Amino acid sequence: MMDRATGRPRGFGFVTMSSPEEAQKAIDASIGKSVDGRALTVNIAKPREERAPGGGDRRQYSGERSRY
């Protein structure tokens, strides 16, 4: 996965396995391993959670500035 803004790798990716058993074997084999000095973390992907449109909990900009 590449970062759209920087074009640099984001440090994660997705792999599809042919069976849940094969996926679990890969997870078990990666525990305690590292690549290029970085520890691996392997998880089973879950569906994205629904988010509020527009980025969620952002405050509305009123256009007014406070003057001190």
mmCIF file as Biopython writes it, N, C-alpha, C and O atoms, coordinates in Angstrom:
data_model
#
loop_
_atom_site.group_PDB
_atom_site.id
_atom_site.type_symbol
_atom_site.label_atom_id
_atom_site.label_alt_id
_atom_site.label_comp_id
_atom_site.label_asym_id
_atom_site.label_entity_id
_atom_site.label_seq_id
_atom_site.pdbx_PDB_ins_code
_atom_site.Cartn_x
_atom_site.Cartn_y
_atom_site.Cartn_z
_atom_site.occupancy
_atom_site.B_iso_or_equiv
_atom_site.auth_seq_id
_atom_site.auth_asym_id
_atom_site.pdbx_PDB_model_num
ATOM 1   N N  . MET A ? 1  ? 0.847   -1.174  0.000  1.0 0.0 1  A 1 
ATOM 2   C CA . MET A ? 1  ? 0.000   0.000   0.000  1.0 0.0 1  A 1 
ATOM 3   C C  . MET A ? 1  ? 0.896   1.241   0.000  1.0 0.0 1  A 1 
ATOM 4   O O  . MET A ? 1  ? 1.848   1.339   0.773  1.0 0.0 1  A 1 
ATOM 5   N N  . MET A ? 2  ? 0.572   2.172   -0.872 1.0 0.0 2  A 1 
ATOM 6   C CA . MET A ? 2  ? 1.350   3.409   -1.003 1.0 0.0 2  A 1 
ATOM 7   C C  . MET A ? 2  ? 0.531   4.595   -0.505 1.0 0.0 2  A 1 
ATOM 8   O O  . MET A ? 2  ? -0.684  4.646   -0.699 1.0 0.0 2  A 1 
ATOM 9   N N  . ASP A ? 3  ? 1.202   5.545   0.137  1.0 0.0 3  A 1 
ATOM 10  C CA . ASP A ? 3  ? 0.564   6.774   0.590  1.0 0.0 3  A 1 
ATOM 11  C C  . ASP A ? 3  ? 0.314   7.664   -0.620 1.0 0.0 3  A 1 
ATOM 12  O O  . ASP A ? 3  ? 1.245   7.957   -1.371 1.0 0.0 3  A 1 
ATOM 13  N N  . ARG A ? 4  ? -0.926  8.098   -0.821 1.0 0.0 4  A 1 
ATOM 14  C CA . ARG A ? 4  ? -1.252  8.923   -1.986 1.0 0.0 4  A 1 
ATOM 15  C C  . ARG A ? 4  ? -0.543  10.266  -1.959 1.0 0.0 4  A 1 
ATOM 16  O O  . ARG A ? 4  ? -0.135  10.775  -3.003 1.0 0.0 4  A 1 
ATOM 17  N N  . ALA A ? 5  ? -0.395  10.835  -0.792 1.0 0.0 5  A 1 
ATOM 18  C CA . ALA A ? 5  ? 0.190   12.178  -0.677 1.0 0.0 5  A 1 
ATOM 19  C C  . ALA A ? 5  ? 1.692   12.183  -0.909 1.0 0.0 5  A 1 
ATOM 20  O O  . ALA A ? 5  ? 2.211   13.079  -1.574 1.0 0.0 5  A 1 
ATOM 21  N N  . THR A ? 6  ? 2.402   11.189  -0.366 1.0 0.0 6  A 1 
ATOM 22  C CA . THR A ? 6  ? 3.869   11.193  -0.434 1.0 0.0 6  A 1 
ATOM 23  C C  . THR A ? 6  ? 4.432   10.231  -1.466 1.0 0.0 6  A 1 
ATOM 24  O O  . THR A ? 6  ? 5.579   10.375  -1.889 1.0 0.0 6  A 1 
ATOM 25  N N  . GLY A ? 7  ? 3.630   9.244   -1.878 1.0 0.0 7  A 1 
ATOM 26  C CA . GLY A ? 7  ? 4.129   8.230   -2.798 1.0 0.0 7  A 1 
ATOM 27  C C  . GLY A ? 7  ? 5.013   7.193   -2.140 1.0 0.0 7  A 1 
ATOM 28  O O  . GLY A ? 7  ? 5.568   6.328   -2.818 1.0 0.0 7  A 1 
ATOM 29  N N  . ARG A ? 8  ? 5.152   7.269   -0.818 1.0 0.0 8  A 1 
ATOM 30  C CA . ARG A ? 8  ? 5.990   6.323   -0.067 1.0 0.0 8  A 1 
ATOM 31  C C  . ARG A ? 8  ? 5.145   5.153   0.434  1.0 0.0 8  A 1 
ATOM 32  O O  . ARG A ? 8  ? 3.934   5.292   0.603  1.0 0.0 8  A 1 
ATOM 33  N N  . PRO A ? 9  ? 5.775   4.003   0.671  1.0 0.0 9  A 1 
ATOM 34  C CA . PRO A ? 9  ? 5.034   2.865   1.220  1.0 0.0 9  A 1 
ATOM 35  C C  . PRO A ? 9  ? 4.453   3.196   2.590  1.0 0.0 9  A 1 
ATOM 36  O O  . PRO A ? 9  ? 5.092   3.871   3.397  1.0 0.0 9  A 1 
ATOM 37  N N  . ARG A ? 10 ? 3.248   2.722   2.846  1.0 0.0 10 A 1 
ATOM 38  C CA . ARG A ? 10 ? 2.593   2.963   4.126  1.0 0.0 10 A 1 
ATOM 39  C C  . ARG A ? 10 ? 2.973   1.938   5.185  1.0 0.0 10 A 1 
ATOM 40  O O  . ARG A ? 10 ? 2.629   2.101   6.355  1.0 0.0 10 A 1 
ATOM 41  N N  . GLY A ? 11 ? 3.669   0.897   4.793  1.0 0.0 11 A 1 
ATOM 42  C CA . GLY A ? 11 ? 4.153   -0.070  5.775  1.0 0.0 11 A 1 
ATOM 43  C C  . GLY A ? 11 ? 3.192   -1.207  6.045  1.0 0.0 11 A 1 
ATOM 44  O O  . GLY A ? 11 ? 3.345   -1.920  7.037  1.0 0.0 11 A 1 
ATOM 45  N N  . PHE A ? 12 ? 2.191   -1.396  5.170  1.0 0.0 12 A 1 
ATOM 46  C CA . PHE A ? 12 ? 1.314   -2.541  5.338  1.0 0.0 12 A 1 
ATOM 47  C C  . PHE A ? 12 ? 0.808   -2.988  3.983  1.0 0.0 12 A 1 
ATOM 48  O O  . PHE A ? 12 ? 0.954   -2.279  2.987  1.0 0.0 12 A 1 
ATOM 49  N N  . GLY A ? 13 ? 0.218   -4.161  3.954  1.0 0.0 13 A 1 
ATOM 50  C CA . GLY A ? 13 ? -0.338  -4.706  2.727  1.0 0.0 13 A 1 
ATOM 51  C C  . GLY A ? 13 ? -1.342  -5.786  3.060  1.0 0.0 13 A 1 
ATOM 52  O O  . GLY A ? 13 ? -1.544  -6.129  4.225  1.0 0.0 13 A 1 
ATOM 53  N N  . PHE A ? 14 ? -1.964  -6.313  2.037  1.0 0.0 14 A 1 
ATOM 54  C CA . PHE A ? 14 ? -2.965  -7.354  2.202  1.0 0.0 14 A 1 
ATOM 55  C C  . PHE A ? 14 ? -2.545  -8.574  1.407  1.0 0.0 14 A 1 
ATOM 56  O O  . PHE A ? 14 ? -2.026  -8.459  0.296  1.0 0.0 14 A 1 
ATOM 57  N N  . VAL A ? 15 ? -2.775  -9.753  1.988  1.0 0.0 15 A 1 
ATOM 58  C CA . VAL A ? 15 ? -2.474  -11.021 1.330  1.0 0.0 15 A 1 
ATOM 59  C C  . VAL A ? 15 ? -3.723  -11.881 1.423  1.0 0.0 15 A 1 
ATOM 60  O O  . VAL A ? 15 ? -4.338  -11.978 2.484  1.0 0.0 15 A 1 
ATOM 61  N N  . THR A ? 16 ? -4.097  -12.504 0.315  1.0 0.0 16 A 1 
ATOM 62  C CA . THR A ? 16 ? -5.253  -13.400 0.303  1.0 0.0 16 A 1 
ATOM 63  C C  . THR A ? 16 ? -4.754  -14.832 0.384  1.0 0.0 16 A 1 
ATOM 64  O O  . THR A ? 16 ? -3.875  -15.235 -0.377 1.0 0.0 16 A 1 
ATOM 65  N N  . MET A ? 17 ? -5.312  -15.592 1.302  1.0 0.0 17 A 1 
ATOM 66  C CA . MET A ? 17 ? -4.929  -16.993 1.464  1.0 0.0 17 A 1 
ATOM 67  C C  . MET A ? 17 ? -6.069  -17.869 0.935  1.0 0.0 17 A 1 
ATOM 68  O O  . MET A ? 17 ? -7.211  -17.426 0.823  1.0 0.0 17 A 1 
ATOM 69  N N  . SER A ? 18 ? -5.733  -19.117 0.614  1.0 0.0 18 A 1 
ATOM 70  C CA . SER A ? 18 ? -6.734  -20.010 0.029  1.0 0.0 18 A 1 
ATOM 71  C C  . SER A ? 18 ? -7.664  -20.633 1.064  1.0 0.0 18 A 1 
ATOM 72  O O  . SER A ? 18 ? -8.729  -21.144 0.718  1.0 0.0 18 A 1 
ATOM 73  N N  . SER A ? 19 ? -7.264  -20.593 2.334  1.0 0.0 19 A 1 
ATOM 74  C CA . SER A ? 19 ? -8.124  -21.165 3.381  1.0 0.0 19 A 1 
ATOM 75  C C  . SER A ? 19 ? -7.820  -20.500 4.715  1.0 0.0 19 A 1 
ATOM 76  O O  . SER A ? 19 ? -6.735  -19.949 4.905  1.0 0.0 19 A 1 
ATOM 77  N N  . PRO A ? 20 ? -8.780  -20.551 5.645  1.0 0.0 20 A 1 
ATOM 78  C CA . PRO A ? 20 ? -8.519  -20.005 6.987  1.0 0.0 20 A 1 
ATOM 79  C C  . PRO A ? 20 ? -7.363  -20.720 7.681  1.0 0.0 20 A 1 
ATOM 80  O O  . PRO A ? 20 ? -6.623  -20.101 8.445  1.0 0.0 20 A 1 
ATOM 81  N N  . GLU A ? 21 ? -7.203  -22.015 7.423  1.0 0.0 21 A 1 
ATOM 82  C CA . GLU A ? 21 ? -6.112  -22.769 8.038  1.0 0.0 21 A 1 
ATOM 83  C C  . GLU A ? 21 ? -4.756  -22.267 7.521  1.0 0.0 21 A 1 
ATOM 84  O O  . GLU A ? 21 ? -3.808  -22.114 8.292  1.0 0.0 21 A 1 
ATOM 85  N N  . GLU A ? 22 ? -4.677  -22.016 6.226  1.0 0.0 22 A 1 
ATOM 86  C CA . GLU A ? 22 ? -3.440  -21.497 5.644  1.0 0.0 22 A 1 
ATOM 87  C C  . GLU A ? 22 ? -3.123  -20.117 6.218  1.0 0.0 22 A 1 
ATOM 88  O O  . GLU A ? 22 ? -1.966  -19.808 6.505  1.0 0.0 22 A 1 
ATOM 89  N N  . ALA A ? 23 ? -4.155  -19.292 6.384  1.0 0.0 23 A 1 
ATOM 90  C CA . ALA A ? 23 ? -3.960  -17.960 6.963  1.0 0.0 23 A 1 
ATOM 91  C C  . ALA A ? 23 ? -3.424  -18.061 8.384  1.0 0.0 23 A 1 
ATOM 92  O O  . ALA A ? 23 ? -2.510  -17.325 8.754  1.0 0.0 23 A 1 
ATOM 93  N N  . GLN A ? 24 ? -3.984  -18.968 9.185  1.0 0.0 24 A 1 
ATOM 94  C CA . GLN A ? 24 ? -3.537  -19.119 10.566 1.0 0.0 24 A 1 
ATOM 95  C C  . GLN A ? 24 ? -2.104  -19.613 10.630 1.0 0.0 24 A 1 
ATOM 96  O O  . GLN A ? 24 ? -1.341  -19.185 11.496 1.0 0.0 24 A 1 
ATOM 97  N N  . LYS A ? 25 ? -1.728  -20.506 9.727  1.0 0.0 25 A 1 
ATOM 98  C CA . LYS A ? 25 ? -0.333  -20.981 9.685  1.0 0.0 25 A 1 
ATOM 99  C C  . LYS A ? 25 ? 0.620   -19.830 9.382  1.0 0.0 25 A 1 
ATOM 100 O O  . LYS A ? 25 ? 1.687   -19.729 9.987  1.0 0.0 25 A 1 
ATOM 101 N N  . ALA A ? 26 ? 0.238   -18.964 8.451  1.0 0.0 26 A 1 
ATOM 102 C CA . ALA A ? 26 ? 1.088   -17.818 8.104  1.0 0.0 26 A 1 
ATOM 103 C C  . ALA A ? 26 ? 1.212   -16.864 9.287  1.0 0.0 26 A 1 
ATOM 104 O O  . ALA A ? 26 ? 2.291   -16.334 9.552  1.0 0.0 26 A 1 
ATOM 105 N N  . ILE A ? 27 ? 0.114   -16.649 9.991  1.0 0.0 27 A 1 
ATOM 106 C CA . ILE A ? 27 ? 0.146   -15.780 11.172 1.0 0.0 27 A 1 
ATOM 107 C C  . ILE A ? 27 ? 1.067   -16.382 12.225 1.0 0.0 27 A 1 
ATOM 108 O O  . ILE A ? 27 ? 1.921   -15.688 12.779 1.0 0.0 27 A 1 
ATOM 109 N N  . ASP A ? 28 ? 0.895   -17.662 12.499 1.0 0.0 28 A 1 
ATOM 110 C CA . ASP A ? 28 ? 1.721   -18.331 13.509 1.0 0.0 28 A 1 
ATOM 111 C C  . ASP A ? 28 ? 3.200   -18.297 13.136 1.0 0.0 28 A 1 
ATOM 112 O O  . ASP A ? 28 ? 4.052   -18.131 14.008 1.0 0.0 28 A 1 
ATOM 113 N N  . ALA A ? 29 ? 3.514   -18.453 11.849 1.0 0.0 29 A 1 
ATOM 114 C CA . ALA A ? 29 ? 4.912   -18.470 11.399 1.0 0.0 29 A 1 
ATOM 115 C C  . ALA A ? 29 ? 5.545   -17.081 11.470 1.0 0.0 29 A 1 
ATOM 116 O O  . ALA A ? 29 ? 6.770   -16.972 11.512 1.0 0.0 29 A 1 
ATOM 117 N N  . SER A ? 30 ? 4.740   -16.023 11.484 1.0 0.0 30 A 1 
ATOM 118 C CA . SER A ? 30 ? 5.303   -14.667 11.466 1.0 0.0 30 A 1 
ATOM 119 C C  . SER A ? 30 ? 5.509   -14.078 12.856 1.0 0.0 30 A 1 
ATOM 120 O O  . SER A ? 30 ? 6.141   -13.030 12.988 1.0 0.0 30 A 1 
ATOM 121 N N  . ILE A ? 31 ? 4.997   -14.720 13.881 1.0 0.0 31 A 1 
ATOM 122 C CA . ILE A ? 31 ? 5.151   -14.211 15.243 1.0 0.0 31 A 1 
ATOM 123 C C  . ILE A ? 31 ? 6.633   -14.149 15.602 1.0 0.0 31 A 1 
ATOM 124 O O  . ILE A ? 31 ? 7.351   -15.142 15.484 1.0 0.0 31 A 1 
ATOM 125 N N  . GLY A ? 32 ? 7.079   -12.983 16.037 1.0 0.0 32 A 1 
ATOM 126 C CA . GLY A ? 32 ? 8.465   -12.792 16.441 1.0 0.0 32 A 1 
ATOM 127 C C  . GLY A ? 32 ? 9.425   -12.527 15.296 1.0 0.0 32 A 1 
ATOM 128 O O  . GLY A ? 32 ? 10.627  -12.393 15.525 1.0 0.0 32 A 1 
ATOM 129 N N  . LYS A ? 33 ? 8.931   -12.447 14.076 1.0 0.0 33 A 1 
ATOM 130 C CA . LYS A ? 33 ? 9.787   -12.206 12.908 1.0 0.0 33 A 1 
ATOM 131 C C  . LYS A ? 33 ? 9.889   -10.717 12.621 1.0 0.0 33 A 1 
ATOM 132 O O  . LYS A ? 33 ? 9.054   -9.927  13.062 1.0 0.0 33 A 1 
ATOM 133 N N  . SER A ? 34 ? 10.930  -10.342 11.870 1.0 0.0 34 A 1 
ATOM 134 C CA . SER A ? 34 ? 11.087  -8.950  11.458 1.0 0.0 34 A 1 
ATOM 135 C C  . SER A ? 34 ? 11.562  -8.903  10.017 1.0 0.0 34 A 1 
ATOM 136 O O  . SER A ? 34 ? 12.139  -9.863  9.507  1.0 0.0 34 A 1 
ATOM 137 N N  . VAL A ? 35 ? 11.313  -7.782  9.372  1.0 0.0 35 A 1 
ATOM 138 C CA . VAL A ? 35 ? 11.757  -7.529  8.005  1.0 0.0 35 A 1 
ATOM 139 C C  . VAL A ? 35 ? 12.431  -6.164  8.002  1.0 0.0 35 A 1 
ATOM 140 O O  . VAL A ? 35 ? 11.841  -5.170  8.424  1.0 0.0 35 A 1 
ATOM 141 N N  . ASP A ? 36 ? 13.661  -6.124  7.528  1.0 0.0 36 A 1 
ATOM 142 C CA . ASP A ? 36 ? 14.437  -4.875  7.495  1.0 0.0 36 A 1 
ATOM 143 C C  . ASP A ? 36 ? 14.446  -4.170  8.844  1.0 0.0 36 A 1 
ATOM 144 O O  . ASP A ? 36 ? 14.375  -2.943  8.913  1.0 0.0 36 A 1 
ATOM 145 N N  . GLY A ? 37 ? 14.535  -4.955  9.918  1.0 0.0 37 A 1 
ATOM 146 C CA . GLY A ? 37 ? 14.614  -4.392  11.256 1.0 0.0 37 A 1 
ATOM 147 C C  . GLY A ? 37 ? 13.280  -3.970  11.863 1.0 0.0 37 A 1 
ATOM 148 O O  . GLY A ? 37 ? 13.245  -3.423  12.965 1.0 0.0 37 A 1 
ATOM 149 N N  . ARG A ? 38 ? 12.186  -4.221  11.152 1.0 0.0 38 A 1 
ATOM 150 C CA . ARG A ? 38 ? 10.858  -3.844  11.671 1.0 0.0 38 A 1 
ATOM 151 C C  . ARG A ? 38 ? 10.086  -5.099  12.025 1.0 0.0 38 A 1 
ATOM 152 O O  . ARG A ? 38 ? 9.988   -6.027  11.222 1.0 0.0 38 A 1 
ATOM 153 N N  . ALA A ? 39 ? 9.533   -5.126  13.242 1.0 0.0 39 A 1 
ATOM 154 C CA . ALA A ? 39 ? 8.762   -6.281  13.698 1.0 0.0 39 A 1 
ATOM 155 C C  . ALA A ? 39 ? 7.491   -6.420  12.873 1.0 0.0 39 A 1 
ATOM 156 O O  . ALA A ? 39 ? 6.823   -5.429  12.577 1.0 0.0 39 A 1 
ATOM 157 N N  . LEU A ? 40 ? 7.158   -7.667  12.501 1.0 0.0 40 A 1 
ATOM 158 C CA . LEU A ? 40 ? 5.934   -7.929  11.753 1.0 0.0 40 A 1 
ATOM 159 C C  . LEU A ? 40 ? 4.745   -8.038  12.695 1.0 0.0 40 A 1 
ATOM 160 O O  . LEU A ? 40 ? 4.850   -8.592  13.789 1.0 0.0 40 A 1 
ATOM 161 N N  . THR A ? 41 ? 3.634   -7.511  12.262 1.0 0.0 41 A 1 
ATOM 162 C CA . THR A ? 41 ? 2.356   -7.717  12.927 1.0 0.0 41 A 1 
ATOM 163 C C  . THR A ? 41 ? 1.413   -8.226  11.856 1.0 0.0 41 A 1 
ATOM 164 O O  . THR A ? 41 ? 1.190   -7.550  10.852 1.0 0.0 41 A 1 
ATOM 165 N N  . VAL A ? 42 ? 0.859   -9.408  12.060 1.0 0.0 42 A 1 
ATOM 166 C CA . VAL A ? 42 ? -0.030  -10.006 11.066 1.0 0.0 42 A 1 
ATOM 167 C C  . VAL A ? 42 ? -1.376  -10.242 11.715 1.0 0.0 42 A 1 
ATOM 168 O O  . VAL A ? 42 ? -1.468  -10.862 12.775 1.0 0.0 42 A 1 
ATOM 169 N N  . ASN A ? 43 ? -2.426  -9.740  11.070 1.0 0.0 43 A 1 
ATOM 170 C CA . ASN A ? 43 ? -3.786  -9.892  11.563 1.0 0.0 43 A 1 
ATOM 171 C C  . ASN A ? 43 ? -4.704  -10.303 10.426 1.0 0.0 43 A 1 
ATOM 172 O O  . ASN A ? 43 ? -4.381  -10.104 9.255  1.0 0.0 43 A 1 
ATOM 173 N N  . ILE A ? 44 ? -5.831  -10.868 10.767 1.0 0.0 44 A 1 
ATOM 174 C CA . ILE A ? 44 ? -6.858  -11.150 9.767  1.0 0.0 44 A 1 
ATOM 175 C C  . ILE A ? 44 ? -7.648  -9.868  9.559  1.0 0.0 44 A 1 
ATOM 176 O O  . ILE A ? 44 ? -8.099  -9.243  10.519 1.0 0.0 44 A 1 
ATOM 177 N N  . ALA A ? 45 ? -7.812  -9.477  8.292  1.0 0.0 45 A 1 
ATOM 178 C CA . ALA A ? 45 ? -8.511  -8.228  7.959  1.0 0.0 45 A 1 
ATOM 179 C C  . ALA A ? 45 ? -9.980  -8.326  8.335  1.0 0.0 45 A 1 
ATOM 180 O O  . ALA A ? 45 ? -10.601 -9.383  8.223  1.0 0.0 45 A 1 
ATOM 181 N N  . LYS A ? 46 ? -10.514 -7.210  8.778  1.0 0.0 46 A 1 
ATOM 182 C CA . LYS A ? 46 ? -11.930 -7.110  9.135  1.0 0.0 46 A 1 
ATOM 183 C C  . LYS A ? 46 ? -12.562 -6.035  8.264  1.0 0.0 46 A 1 
ATOM 184 O O  . LYS A ? 46 ? -11.871 -5.123  7.811  1.0 0.0 46 A 1 
ATOM 185 N N  . PRO A ? 47 ? -13.857 -6.128  8.027  1.0 0.0 47 A 1 
ATOM 186 C CA . PRO A ? 47 ? -14.514 -5.086  7.217  1.0 0.0 47 A 1 
ATOM 187 C C  . PRO A ? 47 ? -14.374 -3.721  7.880  1.0 0.0 47 A 1 
ATOM 188 O O  . PRO A ? 47 ? -14.320 -3.606  9.104  1.0 0.0 47 A 1 
ATOM 189 N N  . ARG A ? 48 ? -14.317 -2.686  7.036  1.0 0.0 48 A 1 
ATOM 190 C CA . ARG A ? 48 ? -14.240 -1.319  7.558  1.0 0.0 48 A 1 
ATOM 191 C C  . ARG A ? 48 ? -15.484 -0.970  8.350  1.0 0.0 48 A 1 
ATOM 192 O O  . ARG A ? 48 ? -16.593 -1.389  8.019  1.0 0.0 48 A 1 
ATOM 193 N N  . GLU A ? 49 ? -15.277 -0.193  9.404  1.0 0.0 49 A 1 
ATOM 194 C CA . GLU A ? 49 ? -16.412 0.309   10.173 1.0 0.0 49 A 1 
ATOM 195 C C  . GLU A ? 49 ? -16.984 1.522   9.457  1.0 0.0 49 A 1 
ATOM 196 O O  . GLU A ? 49 ? -16.249 2.274   8.817  1.0 0.0 49 A 1 
ATOM 197 N N  . GLU A ? 50 ? -18.277 1.710   9.563  1.0 0.0 50 A 1 
ATOM 198 C CA . GLU A ? 50 ? -18.916 2.874   8.958  1.0 0.0 50 A 1 
ATOM 199 C C  . GLU A ? 50 ? -18.435 4.134   9.658  1.0 0.0 50 A 1 
ATOM 200 O O  . GLU A ? 50 ? -18.298 4.166   10.881 1.0 0.0 50 A 1 
ATOM 201 N N  . ARG A ? 51 ? -18.179 5.172   8.866  1.0 0.0 51 A 1 
ATOM 202 C CA . ARG A ? 51 ? -17.748 6.454   9.421  1.0 0.0 51 A 1 
ATOM 203 C C  . ARG A ? 51 ? -18.753 7.517   9.049  1.0 0.0 51 A 1 
ATOM 204 O O  . ARG A ? 51 ? -19.490 7.385   8.071  1.0 0.0 51 A 1 
ATOM 205 N N  . ALA A ? 52 ? -18.773 8.575   9.840  1.0 0.0 52 A 1 
ATOM 206 C CA . ALA A ? 52 ? -19.630 9.712   9.521  1.0 0.0 52 A 1 
ATOM 207 C C  . ALA A ? 52 ? -19.102 10.399  8.269  1.0 0.0 52 A 1 
ATOM 208 O O  . ALA A ? 52 ? -17.887 10.507  8.100  1.0 0.0 52 A 1 
ATOM 209 N N  . PRO A ? 53 ? -19.975 10.864  7.394  1.0 0.0 53 A 1 
ATOM 210 C CA . PRO A ? 53 ? -19.496 11.553  6.195  1.0 0.0 53 A 1 
ATOM 211 C C  . PRO A ? 53 ? -18.725 12.821  6.540  1.0 0.0 53 A 1 
ATOM 212 O O  . PRO A ? 53 ? -19.024 13.481  7.535  1.0 0.0 53 A 1 
ATOM 213 N N  . GLY A ? 54 ? -17.742 13.159  5.726  1.0 0.0 54 A 1 
ATOM 214 C CA . GLY A ? 54 ? -16.995 14.401  5.928  1.0 0.0 54 A 1 
ATOM 215 C C  . GLY A ? 54 ? -15.888 14.311  6.946  1.0 0.0 54 A 1 
ATOM 216 O O  . GLY A ? 54 ? -15.407 15.346  7.406  1.0 0.0 54 A 1 
ATOM 217 N N  . GLY A ? 55 ? -15.464 13.126  7.317  1.0 0.0 55 A 1 
ATOM 218 C CA . GLY A ? 55 ? -14.321 13.008  8.210  1.0 0.0 55 A 1 
ATOM 219 C C  . GLY A ? 55 ? -14.669 12.890  9.677  1.0 0.0 55 A 1 
ATOM 220 O O  . GLY A ? 55 ? -13.770 12.854  10.518 1.0 0.0 55 A 1 
ATOM 221 N N  . GLY A ? 56 ? -15.954 12.829  10.010 1.0 0.0 56 A 1 
ATOM 222 C CA . GLY A ? 56 ? -16.307 12.546  11.391 1.0 0.0 56 A 1 
ATOM 223 C C  . GLY A ? 56 ? -16.453 13.748  12.277 1.0 0.0 56 A 1 
ATOM 224 O O  . GLY A ? 56 ? -17.306 14.602  12.037 1.0 0.0 56 A 1 
ATOM 225 N N  . ASP A ? 57 ? -15.617 13.829  13.317 1.0 0.0 57 A 1 
ATOM 226 C CA . ASP A ? 57 ? -15.820 14.770  14.410 1.0 0.0 57 A 1 
ATOM 227 C C  . ASP A ? 57 ? -15.091 16.097  14.195 1.0 0.0 57 A 1 
ATOM 228 O O  . ASP A ? 57 ? -14.443 16.596  15.115 1.0 0.0 57 A 1 
ATOM 229 N N  . ARG A ? 58 ? -15.184 16.661  13.029 1.0 0.0 58 A 1 
ATOM 230 C CA . ARG A ? 58 ? -14.531 17.948  12.781 1.0 0.0 58 A 1 
ATOM 231 C C  . ARG A ? 58 ? -15.483 19.078  13.122 1.0 0.0 58 A 1 
ATOM 232 O O  . ARG A ? 58 ? -16.696 18.969  12.948 1.0 0.0 58 A 1 
ATOM 233 N N  . ARG A ? 59 ? -14.907 20.158  13.609 1.0 0.0 59 A 1 
ATOM 234 C CA . ARG A ? 59 ? -15.720 21.319  13.964 1.0 0.0 59 A 1 
ATOM 235 C C  . ARG A ? 59 ? -15.990 22.164  12.730 1.0 0.0 59 A 1 
ATOM 236 O O  . ARG A ? 59 ? -15.151 22.269  11.835 1.0 0.0 59 A 1 
ATOM 237 N N  . GLN A ? 60 ? -17.149 22.753  12.697 1.0 0.0 60 A 1 
ATOM 238 C CA . GLN A ? 60 ? -17.512 23.626  11.593 1.0 0.0 60 A 1 
ATOM 239 C C  . GLN A ? 60 ? -16.709 24.909  11.663 1.0 0.0 60 A 1 
ATOM 240 O O  . GLN A ? 60 ? -16.512 25.454  12.749 1.0 0.0 60 A 1 
ATOM 241 N N  . TYR A ? 61 ? -16.240 25.402  10.526 1.0 0.0 61 A 1 
ATOM 242 C CA . TYR A ? 61 ? -15.540 26.675  10.474 1.0 0.0 61 A 1 
ATOM 243 C C  . TYR A ? 61 ? -16.569 27.756  10.231 1.0 0.0 61 A 1 
ATOM 244 O O  . TYR A ? 61 ? -17.307 27.700  9.247  1.0 0.0 61 A 1 
ATOM 245 N N  . SER A ? 62 ? -16.631 28.739  11.112 1.0 0.0 62 A 1 
ATOM 246 C CA . SER A ? 62 ? -17.654 29.785  10.999 1.0 0.0 62 A 1 
ATOM 247 C C  . SER A ? 62 ? -17.195 30.961  10.158 1.0 0.0 62 A 1 
ATOM 248 O O  . SER A ? 62 ? -18.013 31.781  9.742  1.0 0.0 62 A 1 
ATOM 249 N N  . GLY A ? 63 ? -15.896 31.055  9.903  1.0 0.0 63 A 1 
ATOM 250 C CA . GLY A ? 63 ? -15.395 32.162  9.106  1.0 0.0 63 A 1 
ATOM 251 C C  . GLY A ? 63 ? -15.066 33.389  9.938  1.0 0.0 63 A 1 
ATOM 252 O O  . GLY A ? 63 ? -14.525 34.357  9.404  1.0 0.0 63 A 1 
ATOM 253 N N  . GLU A ? 64 ? -15.373 33.379  11.209 1.0 0.0 64 A 1 
ATOM 254 C CA . GLU A ? 64 ? -15.095 34.527  12.077 1.0 0.0 64 A 1 
ATOM 255 C C  . GLU A ? 64 ? -13.761 34.329  12.782 1.0 0.0 64 A 1 
ATOM 256 O O  . GLU A ? 64 ? -13.392 33.213  13.150 1.0 0.0 64 A 1 
ATOM 257 N N  . ARG A ? 65 ? -13.056 35.423  12.961 1.0 0.0 65 A 1 
ATOM 258 C CA . ARG A ? 65 ? -11.789 35.385  13.704 1.0 0.0 65 A 1 
ATOM 259 C C  . ARG A ? 65 ? -11.966 36.138  15.009 1.0 0.0 65 A 1 
ATOM 260 O O  . ARG A ? 65 ? -12.657 37.154  15.066 1.0 0.0 65 A 1 
ATOM 261 N N  . SER A ? 66 ? -11.348 35.640  16.030 1.0 0.0 66 A 1 
ATOM 262 C CA . SER A ? 66 ? -11.396 36.383  17.284 1.0 0.0 66 A 1 
ATOM 263 C C  . SER A ? 66 ? -10.290 37.422  17.266 1.0 0.0 66 A 1 
ATOM 264 O O  . SER A ? 66 ? -9.200  37.173  16.750 1.0 0.0 66 A 1 
ATOM 265 N N  . ARG A ? 67 ? -10.571 38.584  17.830 1.0 0.0 67 A 1 
ATOM 266 C CA . ARG A ? 67 ? -9.576  39.667  17.857 1.0 0.0 67 A 1 
ATOM 267 C C  . ARG A ? 67 ? -9.167  39.934  19.289 1.0 0.0 67 A 1 
ATOM 268 O O  . ARG A ? 67 ? -10.009 40.021  20.182 1.0 0.0 67 A 1 
ATOM 269 N N  . TYR A ? 68 ? -7.872  40.063  19.501 1.0 0.0 68 A 1 
ATOM 270 C CA . TYR A ? 68 ? -7.359  40.312  20.859 1.0 0.0 68 A 1 
ATOM 271 C C  . TYR A ? 68 ? -6.683  41.634  20.917 1.0 0.0 68 A 1 
ATOM 272 O O  . TYR A ? 68 ? -6.185  42.027  21.972 1.0 0.0 68 A 1 
#
